[in-house]
Amino acid sequence: AVKTPVEIGMAAASDIFKFTLVNDAPEAYPLGTTEVNWTATDVNGNKTTGVQRITVVDTTQPVLKFKGSLNLTKEATALATPVELEVPEVLELFPFTLTTDAPGYGDEHPVTSGDHITAKFLLGTTKVTWTAKDANGNAMIGIITVTITDTVKPVLKLPADITLEATAVKTPVEIGQATATDIYDVTVTSNAPEDYPLGTTEVTWTAKDANGNVNTGVQKITVVDTTKPGLILPVDKTVEATGLKTPVEIGQAKGTDIFK
């Protein structure tokens, strides 16, 4: 039990004859009221007694001592991110309880002074209150903040680049679909046209998560033309000579191709 040393002073007595003055005072005093009995006895055996009351009270709040920062910032690792918290040390003479309102904890789950706990926090800033209360009803609170941020871009996986033969002046192409992964909801969009001209078109894919983090990537769609034009010849002709060199109307060949 906690006992407090007290300077209680000295009683005084007067008598015609010599006397002795004694008390039953302890060296230290427990919480509450202690009666100290004083006795004055003269040399003839006459005694006088009196009582001094020493009252020890506790009105001092516990002291919370935080070793680390009062403002923690962590990058999100999950929708509810685990964060290790250092439990503050409590400086207190009397027995006490220490509780916290960190996620997953409460008054029914006391924690140990100077220990560590792990709580899970959502995105944003959360205030965590620590409450130390001693056996005599004195209480002290301390507050820290835990901030969970999301600055990580989504992971973007692109479909493969494509090279294909032209089938029209602008060729329809099945380019596939990019995908993205992130802790939070993510949308994937692109600037892909409906069809593609000859040459290389860069399709930009954009992944954007619910917190505004953006990642982009480029898929290349290359349309080539390696197909020879189609050729339609005029029909063969047989004509009668009209001279050493005979003029002949041979007609006109025709070419066919996607391109001019």
C-alpha positions, 0 to 999 in steps of 0.5 A, spaced: 500 500 500 502 507 498 504 510 504 506 518 505 511 521 509 508 527 513 511 532 517 506 532 523 509 537 527 510 536 535 505 537 541 506 542 546 505 540 554 506 544 560 507 542 567 510 544 574 514 538 574 518 534 569 514 530 563 515 526 557 511 527 551 510 521 546 506 519 540 504 513 536 505 516 530 507 511 524 513 513 519 508 514 513 501 514 512 496 511 508 490 514 504 485 516 509 485 519 516 490 516 521 489 518 528 495 520 532 495 519 539 499 524 544 501 522 551 504 527 556 506 524 563 509 528 568 514 525 573 508 523 578 504 519 573 499 524 571 497 523 564 494 527 559 492 524 552 490 528 545 488 525 538 491 529 532 488 527 525 492 526 519 488 525 513 492 523 506 488 525 500 489 523 492 487 529 488 492 528 483 491 526 476 495 520 473 501 522 468 501 520 461 508 519 458 508 518 450 514 516 447 513 517 440 510 522 436 503 524 437 501 524 430 502 518 426 502 518 418 502 511 415 501 509 407 494 504 406 496 497 406 489 495 406 482 498 407 483 497 414 490 498 415 494 495 421 498 500 425 502 498 431 501 503 437 505 505 442 501 505 449 503 511 453 507 510 460 502 512 466 506 515 472 501 514 478 502 512 485 496 508 486 493 502 482 490 504 475 486 502 469 488 504 462 484 504 456 483 506 449 478 508 444 483 505 438 479 501 433 477 494 436 478 497 443 474 500 449 473 500 456 472 493 456 479 492 454 484 495 458 491 495 455 498 495 459 502 501 460 508 501 456 506 496 451 504 496 444 497 494 441 495 493 433 489 497 431 486 497 424 484 504 421 480 507 415 483 512 410 483 519 413 485 521 420 482 518 426 483 521 433 485 516 439 484 517 446 488 514 452 484 514 458 488 513 465 484 512 471 486 511 478 483 507 484 481 514 487 477 516 481 482 521 478 483 521 471 487 523 465 486 523 457 491 523 452 490 524 444 494 522 438 492 522 431 493 516 426 492 519 419 492 513 413 494 516 406 493 513 399 499 516 395 500 509 391 498 509 384 494 503 381 498 497 378 496 497 371 496 491 366 496 493 359 494 488 353 499 486 348 501 491 342 498 489 336 501 489 329 496 487 323 494 487 316 489 493 314 482 490 312 480 497 310 482 504 310 481 504 317 481 497 320 477 495 326 481 492 331 480 488 337 485 491 342 483 487 348 482 490 355 487 493 360 486 491 368 488 494 374 489 492 381 488 497 387 486 497 395 481 501 393 476 501 387 479 503 381 476 505 374 480 503 367 479 507 361 482 509 354 482 513 348 482 508 343 478 509 337 473 505 333 478 503 328 485 504 326 489 508 320 495 505 317 501 506 321 502 506 329 496 509 333 498 509 341 492 507 345 493 511 352 490 507 358 488 510 364 487 507 371 484 512 377 483 509 384 477 512 388 482 517 392 485 520 385 491 516 384 492 515 376 497 511 372 497 511 365 500 506 360 501 506 352 499 500 348 501 500 340 496 498 335 500 498 328 496 497 322 500 495 316 499 494 308 503 488 305 498 486 300 499 487 293 494 490 289 489 486 285 490 486 277 485 485 272 487 485 265 484 486 258 482 480 254 487 477 250 486 479 242 488 477 235 488 482 230 490 482 222 496 485 221 495 492 217 502 494 216 509 492 219 507 494 225 499 494 227 496 499 231 492 495 236 486 498 241 488 493 247 484 496 252 486 498 260 488 494 265 485 495 272 488 495 279 484 493 286 486 495 293 484 498 299 488 504 298 489 509 292 
